[in-house]
Amino acid sequence: MAFEVFKMGKLGDHLEAEAYGWVAHQIRETYNIDPGENEYGYENDIVDVMTKEHVEQIEEYLDTTYKEKLWIEPYANTALVSICDRWREENET
């Protein structure tokens, strides 16, 4: 029997969720913002409490890491881009 790794999609989903939580925590700490909790006791999404200035600073950071070829974990990069894109979709026309 040959070795095979199963459920790689589940692993990818788990890693993406971990990266999202990781960068959301960094956003909370950096900007001293608290998304609060919903009526079920779950934390609200960080996107709900971010400002345009926060998004612009994060996008500048991402741009700098790209232009200067600075290493950033790909999952963290994807999570930050996702957060910025979602904020723009929800807050700008």
PDB file of N, CA, C and O in Angstrom:
ATOM      1  N   MET A   1       0.851  -1.177   0.000  1.00  0.00           N
ATOM      2  CA  MET A   1       0.000   0.000   0.000  1.00  0.00           C
ATOM      3  C   MET A   1       0.898   1.242   0.000  1.00  0.00           C
ATOM      4  O   MET A   1       1.831   1.348   0.796  1.00  0.00           O
ATOM      5  N   ALA A   2       0.604   2.161  -0.890  1.00  0.00           N
ATOM      6  CA  ALA A   2       1.370   3.400  -0.992  1.00  0.00           C
ATOM      7  C   ALA A   2       0.824   4.430  -0.007  1.00  0.00           C
ATOM      8  O   ALA A   2      -0.375   4.484   0.269  1.00  0.00           O
ATOM      9  N   PHE A   3       1.719   5.224   0.502  1.00  0.00           N
ATOM     10  CA  PHE A   3       1.327   6.285   1.432  1.00  0.00           C
ATOM     11  C   PHE A   3       0.595   7.395   0.687  1.00  0.00           C
ATOM     12  O   PHE A   3       0.943   7.741  -0.442  1.00  0.00           O
ATOM     13  N   GLU A   4      -0.424   7.946   1.341  1.00  0.00           N
ATOM     14  CA  GLU A   4      -1.164   9.069   0.762  1.00  0.00           C
ATOM     15  C   GLU A   4      -1.722   9.923   1.892  1.00  0.00           C
ATOM     16  O   GLU A   4      -2.160   9.405   2.918  1.00  0.00           O
ATOM     17  N   VAL A   5      -1.701  11.218   1.695  1.00  0.00           N
ATOM     18  CA  VAL A   5      -2.273  12.141   2.677  1.00  0.00           C
ATOM     19  C   VAL A   5      -3.661  12.523   2.183  1.00  0.00           C
ATOM     20  O   VAL A   5      -3.830  12.956   1.043  1.00  0.00           O
ATOM     21  N   PHE A   6      -4.637  12.359   3.044  1.00  0.00           N
ATOM     22  CA  PHE A   6      -6.019  12.639   2.688  1.00  0.00           C
ATOM     23  C   PHE A   6      -6.467  13.965   3.286  1.00  0.00           C
ATOM     24  O   PHE A   6      -5.830  14.514   4.185  1.00  0.00           O
ATOM     25  N   LYS A   7      -7.562  14.454   2.769  1.00  0.00           N
ATOM     26  CA  LYS A   7      -8.248  15.639   3.278  1.00  0.00           C
ATOM     27  C   LYS A   7      -7.351  16.882   3.310  1.00  0.00           C
ATOM     28  O   LYS A   7      -7.356  17.633   4.286  1.00  0.00           O
ATOM     29  N   MET A   8      -6.593  17.089   2.252  1.00  0.00           N
ATOM     30  CA  MET A   8      -5.712  18.256   2.183  1.00  0.00           C
ATOM     31  C   MET A   8      -6.509  19.553   2.168  1.00  0.00           C
ATOM     32  O   MET A   8      -6.029  20.579   2.650  1.00  0.00           O
ATOM     33  N   GLY A   9      -7.707  19.521   1.626  1.00  0.00           N
ATOM     34  CA  GLY A   9      -8.564  20.706   1.632  1.00  0.00           C
ATOM     35  C   GLY A   9      -8.920  21.123   3.047  1.00  0.00           C
ATOM     36  O   GLY A   9      -8.965  22.312   3.361  1.00  0.00           O
ATOM     37  N   LYS A  10      -9.173  20.138   3.899  1.00  0.00           N
ATOM     38  CA  LYS A  10      -9.474  20.433   5.305  1.00  0.00           C
ATOM     39  C   LYS A  10      -8.265  21.058   5.991  1.00  0.00           C
ATOM     40  O   LYS A  10      -8.406  21.981   6.793  1.00  0.00           O
ATOM     41  N   LEU A  11      -7.084  20.553   5.675  1.00  0.00           N
ATOM     42  CA  LEU A  11      -5.867  21.126   6.239  1.00  0.00           C
ATOM     43  C   LEU A  11      -5.706  22.570   5.787  1.00  0.00           C
ATOM     44  O   LEU A  11      -5.401  23.448   6.595  1.00  0.00           O
ATOM     45  N   GLY A  12      -5.912  22.817   4.495  1.00  0.00           N
ATOM     46  CA  GLY A  12      -5.816  24.178   3.965  1.00  0.00           C
ATOM     47  C   GLY A  12      -6.810  25.113   4.633  1.00  0.00           C
ATOM     48  O   GLY A  12      -6.466  26.243   4.979  1.00  0.00           O
ATOM     49  N   ASP A  13      -8.040  24.647   4.816  1.00  0.00           N
ATOM     50  CA  ASP A  13      -9.060  25.459   5.498  1.00  0.00           C
ATOM     51  C   ASP A  13      -8.647  25.782   6.928  1.00  0.00           C
ATOM     52  O   ASP A  13      -8.820  26.907   7.396  1.00  0.00           O
ATOM     53  N   HIS A  14      -8.102  24.787   7.611  1.00  0.00           N
ATOM     54  CA  HIS A  14      -7.660  24.989   8.989  1.00  0.00           C
ATOM     55  C   HIS A  14      -6.528  26.013   9.055  1.00  0.00           C
ATOM     56  O   HIS A  14      -6.540  26.904   9.905  1.00  0.00           O
ATOM     57  N   LEU A  15      -5.555  25.885   8.161  1.00  0.00           N
ATOM     58  CA  LEU A  15      -4.427  26.826   8.150  1.00  0.00           C
ATOM     59  C   LEU A  15      -4.888  28.247   7.808  1.00  0.00           C
ATOM     60  O   LEU A  15      -4.397  29.214   8.391  1.00  0.00           O
ATOM     61  N   GLU A  16      -5.811  28.372   6.884  1.00  0.00           N
ATOM     62  CA  GLU A  16      -6.354  29.695   6.543  1.00  0.00           C
ATOM     63  C   GLU A  16      -7.074  30.303   7.742  1.00  0.00           C
ATOM     64  O   GLU A  16      -6.920  31.494   8.014  1.00  0.00           O
ATOM     65  N   ALA A  17      -7.853  29.505   8.458  1.00  0.00           N
ATOM     66  CA  ALA A  17      -8.564  30.006   9.634  1.00  0.00           C
ATOM     67  C   ALA A  17      -7.582  30.428  10.723  1.00  0.00           C
ATOM     68  O   ALA A  17      -7.786  31.450  11.378  1.00  0.00           O
ATOM     69  N   GLU A  18      -6.530  29.656  10.919  1.00  0.00           N
ATOM     70  CA  GLU A  18      -5.499  30.011  11.905  1.00  0.00           C
ATOM     71  C   GLU A  18      -4.820  31.324  11.526  1.00  0.00           C
ATOM     72  O   GLU A  18      -4.611  32.190  12.376  1.00  0.00           O
ATOM     73  N   ALA A  19      -4.480  31.467  10.252  1.00  0.00           N
ATOM     74  CA  ALA A  19      -3.818  32.698   9.795  1.00  0.00           C
ATOM     75  C   ALA A  19      -4.743  33.891   9.954  1.00  0.00           C
ATOM     76  O   ALA A  19      -4.298  34.965  10.357  1.00  0.00           O
ATOM     77  N   TYR A  20      -6.018  33.725   9.646  1.00  0.00           N
ATOM     78  CA  TYR A  20      -6.986  34.809   9.788  1.00  0.00           C
ATOM     79  C   TYR A  20      -7.059  35.257  11.251  1.00  0.00           C
ATOM     80  O   TYR A  20      -7.018  36.453  11.539  1.00  0.00           O
ATOM     81  N   GLY A  21      -7.167  34.303  12.163  1.00  0.00           N
ATOM     82  CA  GLY A  21      -7.202  34.630  13.582  1.00  0.00           C
ATOM     83  C   GLY A  21      -5.925  35.304  14.049  1.00  0.00           C
ATOM     84  O   GLY A  21      -5.954  36.217  14.874  1.00  0.00           O
ATOM     85  N   TRP A  22      -4.817  34.846  13.516  1.00  0.00           N
ATOM     86  CA  TRP A  22      -3.504  35.393  13.878  1.00  0.00           C
ATOM     87  C   TRP A  22      -3.397  36.856  13.470  1.00  0.00           C
ATOM     88  O   TRP A  22      -3.014  37.702  14.278  1.00  0.00           O
ATOM     89  N   VAL A  23      -3.735  37.157  12.218  1.00  0.00           N
ATOM     90  CA  VAL A  23      -3.605  38.544  11.753  1.00  0.00           C
ATOM     91  C   VAL A  23      -4.700  39.430  12.347  1.00  0.00           C
ATOM     92  O   VAL A  23      -4.465  40.614  12.587  1.00  0.00           O
ATOM     93  N   ALA A  24      -5.893  38.877  12.589  1.00  0.00           N
ATOM     94  CA  ALA A  24      -6.955  39.659  13.227  1.00  0.00           C
ATOM     95  C   ALA A  24      -6.517  40.070  14.631  1.00  0.00           C
ATOM     96  O   ALA A  24      -6.780  41.191  15.065  1.00  0.00           O
ATOM     97  N   HIS A  25      -5.849  39.160  15.336  1.00  0.00           N
ATOM     98  CA  HIS A  25      -5.318  39.492  16.661  1.00  0.00           C
ATOM     99  C   HIS A  25      -4.298  40.630  16.556  1.00  0.00           C
ATOM    100  O   HIS A  25      -4.307  41.553  17.370  1.00  0.00           O
ATOM    101  N   GLN A  26      -3.427  40.558  15.557  1.00  0.00           N
ATOM    102  CA  GLN A  26      -2.415  41.601  15.385  1.00  0.00           C
ATOM    103  C   GLN A  26      -3.058  42.946  15.060  1.00  0.00           C
ATOM    104  O   GLN A  26      -2.588  43.988  15.517  1.00  0.00           O
ATOM    105  N   ILE A  27      -4.117  42.925  14.282  1.00  0.00           N
ATOM    106  CA  ILE A  27      -4.843  44.165  13.966  1.00  0.00           C
ATOM    107  C   ILE A  27      -5.456  44.737  15.238  1.00  0.00           C
ATOM    108  O   ILE A  27      -5.364  45.939  15.486  1.00  0.00           O
ATOM    109  N   ARG A  28      -6.075  43.889  16.035  1.00  0.00           N
ATOM    110  CA  ARG A  28      -6.663  44.350  17.309  1.00  0.00           C
ATOM    111  C   ARG A  28      -5.607  44.980  18.203  1.00  0.00           C
ATOM    112  O   ARG A  28      -5.828  46.046  18.777  1.00  0.00           O
ATOM    113  N   GLU A  29      -4.469  44.324  18.321  1.00  0.00           N
ATOM    114  CA  GLU A  29      -3.394  44.811  19.185  1.00  0.00           C
ATOM    115  C   GLU A  29      -2.762  46.091  18.644  1.00  0.00           C
ATOM    116  O   GLU A  29      -2.522  47.031  19.401  1.00  0.00           O
ATOM    117  N   THR A  30      -2.497  46.134  17.366  1.00  0.00           N
ATOM    118  CA  THR A  30      -1.837  47.291  16.763  1.00  0.00           C
ATOM    119  C   THR A  30      -2.689  48.541  16.876  1.00  0.00           C
ATOM    120  O   THR A  30      -2.188  49.614  17.212  1.00  0.00           O
ATOM    121  N   TYR A  31      -3.978  48.404  16.596  1.00  0.00           N
ATOM    122  CA  TYR A  31      -4.868  49.575  16.555  1.00  0.00           C
ATOM    123  C   TYR A  31      -5.719  49.724  17.818  1.00  0.00           C
ATOM    124  O   TYR A  31      -6.549  50.628  17.914  1.00  0.00           O
ATOM    125  N   ASN A  32      -5.502  48.825  18.785  1.00  0.00           N
ATOM    126  CA  ASN A  32      -6.230  48.887  20.052  1.00  0.00           C
ATOM    127  C   ASN A  32      -7.744  48.979  19.820  1.00  0.00           C
ATOM    128  O   ASN A  32      -8.421  49.867  20.339  1.00  0.00           O
ATOM    129  N   ILE A  33      -8.244  48.042  19.030  1.00  0.00           N
ATOM    130  CA  ILE A  33      -9.680  48.000  18.740  1.00  0.00           C
ATOM    131  C   ILE A  33     -10.256  46.684  19.238  1.00  0.00           C
ATOM    132  O   ILE A  33      -9.583  45.653  19.249  1.00  0.00           O
ATOM    133  N   ASP A  34     -11.510  46.743  19.646  1.00  0.00           N
ATOM    134  CA  ASP A  34     -12.194  45.568  20.169  1.00  0.00           C
ATOM    135  C   ASP A  34     -13.477  45.360  19.373  1.00  0.00           C
ATOM    136  O   ASP A  34     -14.372  46.204  19.410  1.00  0.00           O
ATOM    137  N   PRO A  35     -13.572  44.244  18.654  1.00  0.00           N
ATOM    138  CA  PRO A  35     -14.776  44.020  17.856  1.00  0.00           C
ATOM    139  C   PRO A  35     -16.003  43.664  18.682  1.00  0.00           C
ATOM    140  O   PRO A  35     -17.117  43.673  18.160  1.00  0.00           O
ATOM    141  N   GLY A  36     -15.821  43.354  19.953  1.00  0.00           N
ATOM    142  CA  GLY A  36     -16.950  42.986  20.797  1.00  0.00           C
ATOM    143  C   GLY A  36     -17.471  41.596  20.460  1.00  0.00           C
ATOM    144  O   GLY A  36     -16.889  40.865  19.658  1.00  0.00           O
ATOM    145  N   GLU A  37     -18.585  41.257  21.099  1.00  0.00           N
ATOM    146  CA  GLU A  37     -19.192  39.941  20.891  1.00  0.00           C
ATOM    147  C   GLU A  37     -20.623  40.082  20.412  1.00  0.00           C
ATOM    148  O   GLU A  37     -21.297  41.073  20.692  1.00  0.00           O
ATOM    149  N   ASN A  38     -21.074  39.068  19.684  1.00  0.00           N
ATOM    150  CA  ASN A  38     -22.475  39.053  19.257  1.00  0.00           C
ATOM    151  C   ASN A  38     -23.341  38.466  20.366  1.00  0.00           C
ATOM    152  O   ASN A  38     -22.840  38.128  21.438  1.00  0.00           O
ATOM    153  N   GLU A  39     -24.619  38.348  20.111  1.00  0.00           N
ATOM    154  CA  GLU A  39     -25.555  37.874  21.138  1.00  0.00           C
ATOM    155  C   GLU A  39     -25.325  36.422  21.546  1.00  0.00           C
ATOM    156  O   GLU A  39     -25.859  35.979  22.563  1.00  0.00           O
ATOM    157  N   TYR A  40     -24.542  35.677  20.772  1.00  0.00           N
ATOM    158  CA  TYR A  40     -24.256  34.281  21.081  1.00  0.00           C
ATOM    159  C   TYR A  40     -22.914  34.101  21.788  1.00  0.00           C
ATOM    160  O   TYR A  40     -22.517  32.980  22.106  1.00  0.00           O
ATOM    161  N   GLY A  41     -22.223  35.210  22.032  1.00  0.00           N
ATOM    162  CA  GLY A  41     -20.950  35.152  22.735  1.00  0.00           C
ATOM    163  C   GLY A  41     -19.738  34.975  21.851  1.00  0.00           C
ATOM    164  O   GLY A  41     -18.622  34.835  22.350  1.00  0.00           O
ATOM    165  N   TYR A  42     -19.939  34.978  20.539  1.00  0.00           N
ATOM    166  CA  TYR A  42     -18.814  34.872  19.618  1.00  0.00           C
ATOM    167  C   TYR A  42     -18.290  36.259  19.285  1.00  0.00           C
ATOM    168  O   TYR A  42     -19.048  37.226  19.209  1.00  0.00           O
ATOM    169  N   GLU A  43     -16.974  36.339  19.088  1.00  0.00           N
ATOM    170  CA  GLU A  43     -16.366  37.616  18.746  1.00  0.00           C
ATOM    171  C   GLU A  43     -16.824  38.075  17.367  1.00  0.00           C
ATOM    172  O   GLU A  43     -16.859  37.290  16.419  1.00  0.00           O
ATOM    173  N   ASN A  44     -17.172  39.353  17.268  1.00  0.00           N
ATOM    174  CA  ASN A  44     -17.517  39.931  15.968  1.00  0.00           C
ATOM    175  C   ASN A  44     -16.285  39.969  15.080  1.00  0.00           C
ATOM    176  O   ASN A  44     -15.155  39.916  15.563  1.00  0.00           O
ATOM    177  N   ASP A  45     -16.509  40.059  13.809  1.00  0.00           N
ATOM    178  CA  ASP A  45     -15.412  40.099  12.851  1.00  0.00           C
ATOM    179  C   ASP A  45     -14.660  41.421  12.962  1.00  0.00           C
ATOM    180  O   ASP A  45     -15.262  42.478  13.150  1.00  0.00           O
ATOM    181  N   ILE A  46     -13.361  41.347  12.845  1.00  0.00           N
ATOM    182  CA  ILE A  46     -12.500  42.530  12.928  1.00  0.00           C
ATOM    183  C   ILE A  46     -12.848  43.543  11.842  1.00  0.00           C
ATOM    184  O   ILE A  46     -12.683  44.746  12.044  1.00  0.00           O
ATOM    185  N   VAL A  47     -13.324  43.075  10.708  1.00  0.00           N
ATOM    186  CA  VAL A  47     -13.678  43.953   9.585  1.00  0.00           C
ATOM    187  C   VAL A  47     -14.732  44.975  10.007  1.00  0.00           C
ATOM    188  O   VAL A  47     -14.750  46.098   9.503  1.00  0.00           O
ATOM    189  N   ASP A  48     -15.604  44.584  10.929  1.00  0.00           N
ATOM    190  CA  ASP A  48     -16.696  45.457  11.358  1.00  0.00           C
ATOM    191  C   ASP A  48     -16.242  46.697  12.111  1.00  0.00           C
ATOM    192  O   ASP A  48     -16.981  47.679  12.179  1.00  0.00           O
ATOM    193  N   VAL A  49     -15.037  46.672  12.678  1.00  0.00           N
ATOM    194  CA  VAL A  49     -14.580  47.801  13.493  1.00  0.00           C
ATOM    195  C   VAL A  49     -13.350  48.505  12.918  1.00  0.00           C
ATOM    196  O   VAL A  49     -12.816  49.430  13.531  1.00  0.00           O
ATOM    197  N   MET A  50     -12.909  48.068  11.752  1.00  0.00           N
ATOM    198  CA  MET A  50     -11.749  48.711  11.129  1.00  0.00           C
ATOM    199  C   MET A  50     -12.163  50.000  10.441  1.00  0.00           C
ATOM    200  O   MET A  50     -13.321  50.184  10.067  1.00  0.00           O
ATOM    201  N   THR A  51     -11.189  50.888  10.284  1.00  0.00           N
ATOM    202  CA  THR A  51     -11.417  52.131   9.573  1.00  0.00           C
ATOM    203  C   THR A  51     -10.658  52.112   8.251  1.00  0.00           C
ATOM    204  O   THR A  51      -9.838  51.230   7.995  1.00  0.00           O
ATOM    205  N   LYS A  52     -10.954  53.103   7.425  1.00  0.00           N
ATOM    206  CA  LYS A  52     -10.248  53.226   6.145  1.00  0.00           C
ATOM    207  C   LYS A  52      -8.753  53.388   6.386  1.00  0.00           C
ATOM    208  O   LYS A  52      -7.943  52.838   5.639  1.00  0.00           O
ATOM    209  N   GLU A  53      -8.383  54.128   7.409  1.00  0.00           N
ATOM    210  CA  GLU A  53      -6.966  54.330   7.725  1.00  0.00           C
ATOM    211  C   GLU A  53      -6.286  53.001   8.064  1.00  0.00           C
ATOM    212  O   GLU A  53      -5.160  52.756   7.630  1.00  0.00           O
ATOM    213  N   HIS A  54      -6.951  52.157   8.824  1.00  0.00           N
ATOM    214  CA  HIS A  54      -6.390  50.840   9.149  1.00  0.00           C
ATOM    215  C   HIS A  54      -6.130  50.047   7.866  1.00  0.00           C
ATOM    216  O   HIS A  54      -5.055  49.480   7.673  1.00  0.00           O
ATOM    217  N   VAL A  55      -7.129  50.023   7.008  1.00  0.00           N
ATOM    218  CA  VAL A  55      -7.022  49.267   5.755  1.00  0.00           C
ATOM    219  C   VAL A  55      -5.890  49.815   4.901  1.00  0.00           C
ATOM    220  O   VAL A  55      -5.104  49.045   4.349  1.00  0.00           O
ATOM    221  N   GLU A  56      -5.799  51.110   4.788  1.00  0.00           N
ATOM    222  CA  GLU A  56      -4.745  51.718   3.974  1.00  0.00           C
ATOM    223  C   GLU A  56      -3.359  51.395   4.527  1.00  0.00           C
ATOM    224  O   GLU A  56      -2.431  51.147   3.758  1.00  0.00           O
ATOM    225  N   GLN A  57      -3.210  51.395   5.845  1.00  0.00           N
ATOM    226  CA  GLN A  57      -1.920  51.057   6.448  1.00  0.00           C
ATOM    227  C   GLN A  57      -1.557  49.595   6.213  1.00  0.00           C
ATOM    228  O   GLN A  57      -0.399  49.276   5.945  1.00  0.00           O
ATOM    229  N   ILE A  58      -2.534  48.718   6.310  1.00  0.00           N
ATOM    230  CA  ILE A  58      -2.279  47.302   6.050  1.00  0.00           C
ATOM    231  C   ILE A  58      -1.923  47.094   4.584  1.00  0.00           C
ATOM    232  O   ILE A  58      -1.000  46.343   4.270  1.00  0.00           O
ATOM    233  N   GLU A  59      -2.646  47.753   3.689  1.00  0.00           N
ATOM    234  CA  GLU A  59      -2.335  47.635   2.257  1.00  0.00           C
ATOM    235  C   GLU A  59      -0.948  48.193   1.953  1.00  0.00           C
ATOM    236  O   GLU A  59      -0.242  47.657   1.098  1.00  0.00           O
ATOM    237  N   GLU A  60      -0.554  49.248   2.632  1.00  0.00           N
ATOM    238  CA  GLU A  60       0.794  49.800   2.452  1.00  0.00           C
ATOM    239  C   GLU A  60       1.841  48.791   2.921  1.00  0.00           C
ATOM    240  O   GLU A  60       2.870  48.600   2.271  1.00  0.00           O
ATOM    241  N   TYR A  61       1.569  48.154   4.045  1.00  0.00           N
ATOM    242  CA  TYR A  61       2.461  47.109   4.550  1.00  0.00           C
ATOM    243  C   TYR A  61       2.593  45.978   3.527  1.00  0.00           C
ATOM    244  O   TYR A  61       3.702  45.536   3.225  1.00  0.00           O
ATOM    245  N   LEU A  62       1.468  45.514   3.001  1.00  0.00           N
ATOM    246  CA  LEU A  62       1.496  44.441   2.010  1.00  0.00           C
ATOM    247  C   LEU A  62       2.244  44.864   0.751  1.00  0.00           C
ATOM    248  O   LEU A  62       3.001  44.078   0.180  1.00  0.00           O
ATOM    249  N   ASP A  63       2.034  46.095   0.323  1.00  0.00           N
ATOM    250  CA  ASP A  63       2.722  46.613  -0.854  1.00  0.00           C
ATOM    251  C   ASP A  63       4.229  46.668  -0.617  1.00  0.00           C
ATOM    252  O   ASP A  63       5.014  46.320  -1.500  1.00  0.00           O
ATOM    253  N   THR A  64       4.628  47.103   0.567  1.00  0.00           N
ATOM    254  CA  THR A  64       6.053  47.188   0.909  1.00  0.00           C
ATOM    255  C   THR A  64       6.686  45.807   0.933  1.00  0.00           C
ATOM    256  O   THR A  64       7.785  45.617   0.413  1.00  0.00           O
ATOM    257  N   THR A  65       6.000  44.840   1.533  1.00  0.00           N
ATOM    258  CA  THR A  65       6.569  43.491   1.575  1.00  0.00           C
ATOM    259  C   THR A  65       6.741  42.928   0.172  1.00  0.00           C
ATOM    260  O   THR A  65       7.683  42.179  -0.088  1.00  0.00           O
ATOM    261  N   TYR A  66       5.833  43.286  -0.736  1.00  0.00           N
ATOM    262  CA  TYR A  66       5.933  42.806  -2.116  1.00  0.00           C
ATOM    263  C   TYR A  66       7.074  43.507  -2.858  1.00  0.00           C
ATOM    264  O   TYR A  66       7.934  42.853  -3.448  1.00  0.00           O
ATOM    265  N   LYS A  67       7.072  44.841  -2.822  1.00  0.00           N
ATOM    266  CA  LYS A  67       8.067  45.613  -3.579  1.00  0.00           C
ATOM    267  C   LYS A  67       9.486  45.381  -3.092  1.00  0.00           C
ATOM    268  O   LYS A  67      10.420  45.319  -3.892  1.00  0.00           O
ATOM    269  N   GLU A  68       9.648  45.254  -1.793  1.00  0.00           N
ATOM    270  CA  GLU A  68      10.985  45.086  -1.233  1.00  0.00           C
ATOM    271  C   GLU A  68      11.348  43.623  -1.033  1.00  0.00           C
ATOM    272  O   GLU A  68      12.384  43.294  -0.455  1.00  0.00           O
ATOM    273  N   LYS A  69      10.471  42.751  -1.526  1.00  0.00           N
ATOM    274  CA  LYS A  69      10.693  41.309  -1.455  1.00  0.00           C
ATOM    275  C   LYS A  69      10.959  40.845  -0.024  1.00  0.00           C
ATOM    276  O   LYS A  69      11.816  39.996   0.225  1.00  0.00           O
ATOM    277  N   LEU A  70      10.206  41.421   0.904  1.00  0.00           N
ATOM    278  CA  LEU A  70      10.292  41.005   2.300  1.00  0.00           C
ATOM    279  C   LEU A  70       9.406  39.778   2.482  1.00  0.00           C
ATOM    280  O   LEU A  70       8.323  39.695   1.902  1.00  0.00           O
ATOM    281  N   TRP A  71       9.864  38.837   3.282  1.00  0.00           N
ATOM    282  CA  TRP A  71       9.105  37.608   3.450  1.00  0.00           C
ATOM    283  C   TRP A  71       7.915  37.843   4.357  1.00  0.00           C
ATOM    284  O   TRP A  71       8.035  38.463   5.414  1.00  0.00           O
ATOM    285  N   ILE A  72       6.770  37.344   3.936  1.00  0.00           N
ATOM    286  CA  ILE A  72       5.578  37.287   4.760  1.00  0.00           C
ATOM    287  C   ILE A  72       4.953  35.921   4.503  1.00  0.00           C
ATOM    288  O   ILE A  72       4.846  35.472   3.361  1.00  0.00           O
ATOM    289  N   GLU A  73       4.550  35.284   5.569  1.00  0.00           N
ATOM    290  CA  GLU A  73       3.924  33.970   5.436  1.00  0.00           C
ATOM    291  C   GLU A  73       2.756  34.069   4.461  1.00  0.00           C
ATOM    292  O   GLU A  73       1.885  34.920   4.644  1.00  0.00           O
ATOM    293  N   PRO A  74       2.708  33.228   3.432  1.00  0.00           N
ATOM    294  CA  PRO A  74       1.642  33.320   2.432  1.00  0.00           C
ATOM    295  C   PRO A  74       0.224  33.258   3.014  1.00  0.00           C
ATOM    296  O   PRO A  74      -0.670  33.953   2.531  1.00  0.00           O
ATOM    297  N   TYR A  75       0.013  32.442   4.032  1.00  0.00           N
ATOM    298  CA  TYR A  75      -1.323  32.388   4.633  1.00  0.00           C
ATOM    299  C   TYR A  75      -1.675  33.715   5.302  1.00  0.00           C
ATOM    300  O   TYR A  75      -2.822  34.156   5.234  1.00  0.00           O
ATOM    301  N   ALA A  76      -0.693  34.358   5.952  1.00  0.00           N
ATOM    302  CA  ALA A  76      -0.928  35.660   6.578  1.00  0.00           C
ATOM    303  C   ALA A  76      -1.204  36.708   5.506  1.00  0.00           C
ATOM    304  O   ALA A  76      -2.086  37.551   5.671  1.00  0.00           O
ATOM    305  N   ASN A  77      -0.457  36.657   4.419  1.00  0.00           N
ATOM    306  CA  ASN A  77      -0.670  37.584   3.319  1.00  0.00           C
ATOM    307  C   ASN A  77      -2.087  37.437   2.766  1.00  0.00           C
ATOM    308  O   ASN A  77      -2.785  38.429   2.558  1.00  0.00           O
ATOM    309  N   THR A  78      -2.496  36.213   2.535  1.00  0.00           N
ATOM    310  CA  THR A  78      -3.837  35.948   2.010  1.00  0.00           C
ATOM    311  C   THR A  78      -4.913  36.442   2.971  1.00  0.00           C
ATOM    312  O   THR A  78      -5.909  37.024   2.543  1.00  0.00           O
ATOM    313  N   ALA A  79      -4.716  36.213   4.263  1.00  0.00           N
ATOM    314  CA  ALA A  79      -5.698  36.650   5.254  1.00  0.00           C
ATOM    315  C   ALA A  79      -5.801  38.170   5.292  1.00  0.00           C
ATOM    316  O   ALA A  79      -6.904  38.712   5.366  1.00  0.00           O
ATOM    317  N   LEU A  80      -4.672  38.861   5.242  1.00  0.00           N
ATOM    318  CA  LEU A  80      -4.689  40.327   5.257  1.00  0.00           C
ATOM    319  C   LEU A  80      -5.360  40.890   4.004  1.00  0.00           C
ATOM    320  O   LEU A  80      -6.147  41.834   4.083  1.00  0.00           O
ATOM    321  N   VAL A  81      -5.048  40.311   2.864  1.00  0.00           N
ATOM    322  CA  VAL A  81      -5.685  40.758   1.619  1.00  0.00           C
ATOM    323  C   VAL A  81      -7.191  40.533   1.704  1.00  0.00           C
ATOM    324  O   VAL A  81      -7.973  41.395   1.303  1.00  0.00           O
ATOM    325  N   SER A  82      -7.595  39.389   2.222  1.00  0.00           N
ATOM    326  CA  SER A  82      -9.015  39.072   2.365  1.00  0.00           C
ATOM    327  C   SER A  82      -9.715  40.076   3.273  1.00  0.00           C
ATOM    328  O   SER A  82     -10.811  40.538   2.955  1.00  0.00           O
ATOM    329  N   ILE A  83      -9.103  40.410   4.382  1.00  0.00           N
ATOM    330  CA  ILE A  83      -9.686  41.374   5.318  1.00  0.00           C
ATOM    331  C   ILE A  83      -9.839  42.735   4.654  1.00  0.00           C
ATOM    332  O   ILE A  83     -10.891  43.365   4.766  1.00  0.00           O
ATOM    333  N   CYS A  84      -8.813  43.186   3.971  1.00  0.00           N
ATOM    334  CA  CYS A  84      -8.874  44.498   3.296  1.00  0.00           C
ATOM    335  C   CYS A  84      -9.918  44.495   2.183  1.00  0.00           C
ATOM    336  O   CYS A  84     -10.677  45.452   2.038  1.00  0.00           O
ATOM    337  N   ASP A  85      -9.955  43.430   1.407  1.00  0.00           N
ATOM    338  CA  ASP A  85     -10.935  43.341   0.320  1.00  0.00           C
ATOM    339  C   ASP A  85     -12.364  43.344   0.866  1.00  0.00           C
ATOM    340  O   ASP A  85     -13.243  44.024   0.336  1.00  0.00           O
ATOM    341  N   ARG A  86     -12.579  42.577   1.928  1.00  0.00           N
ATOM    342  CA  ARG A  86     -13.925  42.541   2.518  1.00  0.00           C
ATOM    343  C   ARG A  86     -14.311  43.903   3.075  1.00  0.00           C
ATOM    344  O   ARG A  86     -15.455  44.330   2.922  1.00  0.00           O
ATOM    345  N   TRP A  87     -13.373  44.591   3.717  1.00  0.00           N
ATOM    346  CA  TRP A  87     -13.684  45.914   4.263  1.00  0.00           C
ATOM    347  C   TRP A  87     -14.090  46.850   3.125  1.00  0.00           C
ATOM    348  O   TRP A  87     -15.074  47.580   3.240  1.00  0.00           O
ATOM    349  N   ARG A  88     -13.336  46.829   2.033  1.00  0.00           N
ATOM    350  CA  ARG A  88     -13.635  47.702   0.893  1.00  0.00           C
ATOM    351  C   ARG A  88     -14.987  47.348   0.272  1.00  0.00           C
ATOM    352  O   ARG A  88     -15.747  48.245  -0.095  1.00  0.00           O
ATOM    353  N   GLU A  89     -15.295  46.072   0.151  1.00  0.00           N
ATOM    354  CA  GLU A  89     -16.582  45.661  -0.394  1.00  0.00           C
ATOM    355  C   GLU A  89     -17.744  46.158   0.465  1.00  0.00           C
ATOM    356  O   GLU A  89     -18.787  46.544  -0.061  1.00  0.00           O
ATOM    357  N   GLU A  90     -17.564  46.146   1.759  1.00  0.00           N
ATOM    358  CA  GLU A  90     -18.633  46.518   2.681  1.00  0.00           C
ATOM    359  C   GLU A  90     -18.725  48.013   2.948  1.00  0.00           C
ATOM    360  O   GLU A  90     -19.756  48.491   3.422  1.00  0.00           O
ATOM    361  N   ASN A  91     -17.661  48.762   2.651  1.00  0.00           N
ATOM    362  CA  ASN A  91     -17.628  50.166   3.054  1.00  0.00           C
ATOM    363  C   ASN A  91     -17.423  51.168   1.931  1.00  0.00           C
ATOM    364  O   ASN A  91     -17.570  52.369   2.158  1.00  0.00           O
ATOM    365  N   GLU A  92     -17.098  50.730   0.755  1.00  0.00           N
ATOM    366  CA  GLU A  92     -16.901  51.661  -0.355  1.00  0.00           C
ATOM    367  C   GLU A  92     -17.690  51.181  -1.573  1.00  0.00           C
ATOM    368  O   GLU A  92     -17.875  49.983  -1.789  1.00  0.00           O
ATOM    369  N   THR A  93     -18.134  52.130  -2.339  1.00  0.00           N
ATOM    370  CA  THR A  93     -18.862  51.771  -3.562  1.00  0.00           C
ATOM    371  C   THR A  93     -17.984  51.856  -4.764  1.00  0.00           C
ATOM    372  O   THR A  93     -18.435  51.587  -5.878  1.00  0.00           O
TER     373      THR A  93
END
